[in-house]
């Protein structure tokens, strides 16, 4: 059985640490080049293997931990062409 974590932010790293503690190999991927986060993955453990998205989605079980576009907009990281939602509360 193969595992992949898509998203390597705070939650993705925490999940990767849990896999490493159990000695379970897991692929990690983001929209970035795997080399850009390879040292962070290695710091967690040798079980954490950086991959491209196209490689990671071939795993048997995938944990998708990417923030939604609504979350990004609310944090002020709105994609180009989108407006930040106004507060209604």
MDTraj code that builds the backbone (N, CA, C; nanometers):
import mdtraj as md
import numpy as np

residues = "UNK UNK UNK UNK UNK UNK UNK UNK UNK UNK UNK UNK UNK UNK UNK UNK UNK UNK UNK UNK UNK UNK UNK UNK UNK UNK UNK UNK UNK UNK UNK UNK UNK UNK UNK UNK UNK UNK UNK UNK UNK UNK UNK UNK UNK UNK UNK UNK UNK UNK UNK UNK UNK UNK UNK UNK UNK UNK UNK UNK UNK UNK UNK UNK UNK UNK UNK UNK UNK UNK UNK UNK UNK UNK UNK UNK UNK UNK UNK UNK UNK UNK UNK UNK UNK UNK UNK UNK UNK".split()
xyz = np.array([
    [0.0849, -0.1167, 0.0000],
    [0.0000, 0.0000, 0.0000],
    [0.0898, 0.1234, 0.0000],
    [0.0602, 0.2176, -0.0883],
    [0.1388, 0.3414, -0.0935],
    [0.0518, 0.4593, -0.0508],
    [0.1171, 0.5594, 0.0103],
    [0.0486, 0.6760, 0.0644],
    [0.1118, 0.8033, 0.0082],
    [0.0300, 0.9066, -0.0064],
    [0.0800, 1.0369, -0.0499],
    [0.0067, 1.1465, 0.0258],
    [0.0800, 1.2518, 0.0571],
    [0.0238, 1.3714, 0.1181],
    [0.0408, 1.4833, 0.0161],
    [-0.0705, 1.5407, -0.0267],
    [-0.0661, 1.6544, -0.1182],
    [-0.0851, 1.7791, -0.0328],
    [0.0182, 1.8590, -0.0256],
    [0.0189, 1.9767, 0.0618],
    [0.1198, 1.9537, 0.1726],
    [0.2148, 2.0438, 0.1845],
    [0.3212, 2.0249, 0.2819],
    [0.3347, 2.1491, 0.3697],
    [0.2191, 2.2016, 0.4099],
    [0.2153, 2.3131, 0.5053],
    [0.2171, 2.2572, 0.6465],
    [0.1618, 2.3292, 0.7408],
    [0.1639, 2.2857, 0.8805],
    [0.0964, 2.1506, 0.9011],
    [-0.0225, 2.1332, 0.8430],
    [-0.0957, 2.0080, 0.8622],
    [-0.0281, 1.8937, 0.7862],
    [0.0169, 1.9207, 0.6645],
    [0.0861, 1.8179, 0.5870],
    [0.2132, 1.7698, 0.6550],
    [0.2871, 1.8612, 0.7134],
    [0.4105, 1.8242, 0.7848],
    [0.3783, 1.7449, 0.9113],
    [0.2734, 1.7842, 0.9807],
    [0.2344, 1.7102, 1.1015],
    [0.1946, 1.5667, 1.0657],
    [0.1197, 1.5514, 0.9575],
    [0.0810, 1.4172, 0.9136],
    [0.2038, 1.3376, 0.8694],
    [0.2958, 1.4028, 0.8010],
    [0.4197, 1.3359, 0.7595],
    [0.4993, 1.2884, 0.8814],
    [0.5047, 1.3709, 0.9869],
    [0.5751, 1.3297, 1.1096],
    [0.5086, 1.2069, 1.1720],
    [0.3757, 1.2021, 1.1670],
    [0.3045, 1.0859, 1.2218],
    [0.3394, 0.9593, 1.1433],
    [0.3463, 0.9684, 1.0123],
    [0.3871, 0.8540, 0.9303],
    [0.5302, 0.8131, 0.9648],
    [0.6196, 0.9111, 0.9767],
    [0.7601, 0.8823, 1.0062],
    [0.7757, 0.8145, 1.1424],
    [0.6992, 0.8583, 1.2425],
    [0.7070, 0.7961, 1.3757],
    [0.6710, 0.6483, 1.3703],
    [0.5798, 0.6135, 1.2789],
    [0.5383, 0.4736, 1.2646],
    [0.6252, 0.3973, 1.1647],
    [0.7224, 0.4654, 1.1042],
    [0.8108, 0.4011, 1.0084],
    [0.7439, 0.3698, 0.8748],
    [0.6414, 0.4465, 0.8404],
    [0.5672, 0.4242, 0.7164],
    [0.6146, 0.5228, 0.6102],
    [0.6507, 0.4703, 0.4942],
    [0.6949, 0.5532, 0.3831],
    [0.5753, 0.6274, 0.3238],
    [0.5936, 0.7569, 0.2969],
    [0.4866, 0.8380, 0.2389],
    [0.5473, 0.9392, 0.1421],
    [0.4799, 0.9571, 0.0281],
    [0.5205, 1.0600, -0.0673],
    [0.4597, 1.1921, -0.0235],
    [0.5311, 1.3014, -0.0452],
    [0.4761, 1.4347, -0.0208],
    [0.4918, 1.5150, -0.1489],
    [0.3905, 1.5966, -0.1783],
    [0.3949, 1.6756, -0.3011],
    [0.3248, 1.8089, -0.2796],
    [0.3681, 1.9064, -0.3558],
    [0.3048, 2.0379, -0.3593],
    [0.3040, 2.0815, -0.5059],
    [0.2632, 2.2028, -0.5302],
    [0.2707, 2.2549, -0.6669],
    [0.4130, 2.2971, -0.7015],
    [0.4999, 2.2970, -0.6028],
    [0.6403, 2.3351, -0.6251],
    [0.7237, 2.2141, -0.6671],
    [0.8404, 2.2407, -0.7167],
    [0.9364, 2.1370, -0.7517],
    [0.9761, 2.0619, -0.6242],
    [0.9805, 1.9290, -0.6271],
    [1.0160, 1.8519, -0.5061],
    [1.1506, 1.8910, -0.4443],
    [1.2430, 1.9383, -0.5257],
    [1.3729, 1.9794, -0.4722],
    [1.3594, 2.0986, -0.3778],
    [1.2553, 2.1794, -0.3968],
    [1.2399, 2.2996, -0.3149],
    [1.1991, 2.2689, -0.1705],
    [1.1439, 2.1493, -0.1460],
    [1.1064, 2.1139, -0.0079],
    [1.1706, 1.9828, 0.0367],
    [1.2675, 1.9343, -0.0392],
    [1.3349, 1.8086, -0.0074],
    [1.4074, 1.8128, 0.1267],
    [1.4700, 1.9250, 0.1586],
    [1.5429, 1.9324, 0.2858],
    [1.4457, 1.9308, 0.4043],
    [1.3290, 1.9942, 0.3886],
    [1.2275, 1.9909, 0.4948],
    [1.1756, 1.8487, 0.5144],
    [1.1559, 1.7776, 0.4049],
    [1.1095, 1.6386, 0.4130],
    [1.2156, 1.5510, 0.4788],
    [1.3410, 1.5691, 0.4404],
    [1.4496, 1.4899, 0.4973],
    [1.4656, 1.5151, 0.6464],
    [1.4369, 1.6369, 0.6902],
    [1.4479, 1.6696, 0.8326],
    [1.3462, 1.5925, 0.9156],
    [1.2359, 1.5535, 0.8545],
    [1.1341, 1.4758, 0.9257],
    [1.1754, 1.3299, 0.9346],
    [1.2279, 1.2771, 0.8251],
    [1.2717, 1.1377, 0.8272],
    [1.2887, 1.0821, 0.6875],
    [1.3615, 0.9732, 0.6790],
    [1.3896, 0.9121, 0.5481],
    [1.2650, 0.8496, 0.4852],
    [1.1605, 0.8317, 0.5651],
    [1.0353, 0.7749, 0.5128],
    [0.9564, 0.8756, 0.4299],
    [0.9908, 1.0029, 0.4409],
    [0.9181, 1.1101, 0.3728],
    [0.9877, 1.1379, 0.2401],
    [0.9170, 1.1087, 0.1299],
    [0.9782, 1.1137, -0.0025],
    [0.9118, 1.2219, -0.0889],
    [0.9846, 1.3286, -0.1206],
    [0.9294, 1.4339, -0.2061],
    [0.9046, 1.3821, -0.3482],
    [0.7898, 1.4176, -0.4034],
    [0.7535, 1.3771, -0.5393],
    [0.6838, 1.4926, -0.6091],
    [0.6689, 1.4803, -0.7395],
    [0.5867, 1.5752, -0.8134],
    [0.4405, 1.5366, -0.7916],
    [0.3495, 1.6278, -0.8213],
    [0.2077, 1.5966, -0.8078],
    [0.1689, 1.4781, -0.8954],
    [0.2188, 1.4758, -1.0184],
    [0.1819, 1.3668, -1.1089],
    [0.2313, 1.2315, -1.0590],
    [0.3417, 1.2298, -0.9874],
    [0.3905, 1.1043, -0.9281],
    [0.3096, 1.0682, -0.8034],
    [0.2819, 1.1675, -0.7198],
    [0.2149, 1.1419, -0.5921],
    [0.0720, 1.0915, -0.6090],
    [0.0014, 1.1387, -0.7103],
    [-0.1385, 1.0970, -0.7268],
    [-0.1525, 0.9515, -0.7703],
    [-0.0429, 0.8852, -0.7963],
    [-0.0457, 0.7425, -0.8302],
    [-0.0482, 0.6544, -0.7056],
    [-0.0368, 0.7143, -0.5871],
    [-0.0394, 0.6381, -0.4616],
    [-0.1766, 0.5747, -0.4419],
    [-0.1800, 0.4682, -0.3635],
    [-0.3056, 0.3994, -0.3349],
    [-0.3995, 0.4853, -0.2499],
    [-0.3433, 0.5559, -0.1516],
    [-0.4219, 0.6414, -0.0624],
    [-0.3602, 0.7811, -0.0637],
    [-0.4449, 0.8812, -0.0873],
    [-0.3981, 1.0197, -0.0985],
    [-0.4664, 1.1062, 0.0066],
    [-0.3864, 1.1819, 0.0800],
    [-0.4367, 1.2806, 0.1753],
    [-0.4207, 1.4171, 0.1098],
    [-0.5330, 1.4814, 0.0739],
    [-0.5304, 1.6103, 0.0059],
    [-0.5457, 1.7198, 0.1096],
    [-0.4387, 1.7934, 0.1357],
    [-0.4386, 1.8932, 0.2428],
    [-0.4132, 2.0330, 0.1900],
    [-0.4685, 2.0634, 0.0772],
    [-0.4499, 2.1935, 0.0160],
    [-0.5590, 2.2894, 0.0630],
    [-0.5216, 2.4124, 0.0921],
    [-0.6195, 2.5129, 0.1338],
    [-0.7115, 2.5459, 0.0168],
    [-0.8368, 2.5660, 0.0463],
    [-0.9320, 2.6012, -0.0591],
    [-0.9081, 2.7448, -0.1054],
    [-0.9606, 2.7779, -0.2211],
    [-0.9440, 2.9149, -0.2711],
    [-1.0125, 3.0138, -0.1773],
    [-1.1222, 2.9736, -0.1118],
    [-1.1892, 3.0623, -0.0161],
    [-1.0963, 3.0936, 0.1008],
    [-1.0239, 2.9925, 0.1491],
    [-0.9296, 3.0139, 0.2582],
    [-0.8181, 3.1077, 0.2147],
    [-0.7646, 3.0876, 0.0950],
    [-0.6572, 3.1748, 0.0464],
    [-0.7061, 3.3182, 0.0332],
    [-0.8301, 3.3367, -0.0163],
    [-0.8838, 3.4721, -0.0308],
    [-0.8998, 3.5376, 0.1058],
    [-0.9461, 3.4603, 0.2045],
    [-0.9689, 3.5198, 0.3359],
    [-0.8379, 3.5563, 0.4045],
    [-0.7302, 3.4949, 0.3636],
    [-0.5983, 3.5276, 0.4192],
    [-0.5293, 3.6368, 0.3388],
    [-0.5983, 3.6875, 0.2357],
    [-0.5386, 3.7928, 0.1551],
    [-0.4516, 3.7405, 0.0435],
    [-0.4507, 3.6104, 0.0200],
    [-0.3707, 3.5535, -0.0881],
    [-0.4634, 3.5129, -0.2017],
    [-0.5333, 3.6076, -0.2516],
    [-0.6340, 3.5844, -0.3535],
    [-0.5674, 3.5616, -0.4893],
    [-0.6118, 3.4610, -0.5649],
    [-0.5575, 3.4408, -0.6992],
    [-0.5834, 3.5633, -0.7861],
    [-0.4986, 3.5886, -0.8858],
    [-0.5180, 3.7035, -0.9740],
    [-0.6576, 3.7019, -1.0360],
    [-0.7197, 3.8200, -1.0432],
    [-0.8517, 3.8309, -1.1023],
    [-0.9654, 3.8060, -1.0056],
    [-0.9339, 3.7705, -0.8830],
    [-1.0374, 3.7462, -0.7831],
    [-1.0306, 3.8541, -0.6767],
    [-1.1444, 3.8936, -0.6269],
    [-1.1464, 3.9929, -0.5204],
    [-1.1563, 3.9247, -0.3844],
    [-1.0981, 3.9866, -0.2887],
    [-1.1087, 3.9356, -0.1514],
    [-1.2521, 3.9570, -0.1043],
    [-1.3155, 3.8544, -0.0477],
    [-1.4546, 3.8704, -0.0049],
    [-1.4670, 3.9731, 0.1063],
    [-1.5750, 4.0493, 0.1023],
    [-1.5960, 4.1481, 0.2073],
    [-1.6512, 4.0810, 0.3306],
    [-1.6246, 4.1378, 0.4444],
    [-1.6727, 4.0830, 0.5701],
    [-1.8210, 4.1128, 0.5856],
    [-1.8975, 4.0094, 0.6207],
    [-2.0420, 4.0280, 0.6403],
    [-2.0804, 4.0113, 0.7861],
    [-1.9847, 3.9946, 0.8718],
    [-2.0138, 3.9711, 1.0136],
    [-1.9858, 4.0920, 1.0966],
])
top = md.Topology()
chain = top.add_chain()
for i, resn in enumerate(residues, 1):
    res = top.add_residue(resn, chain, resSeq=i)
    for name in ("N", "CA", "C"):
        top.add_atom(name, md.element.get_by_symbol(name[0]), res)
traj = md.Trajectory(xyz[None], top)
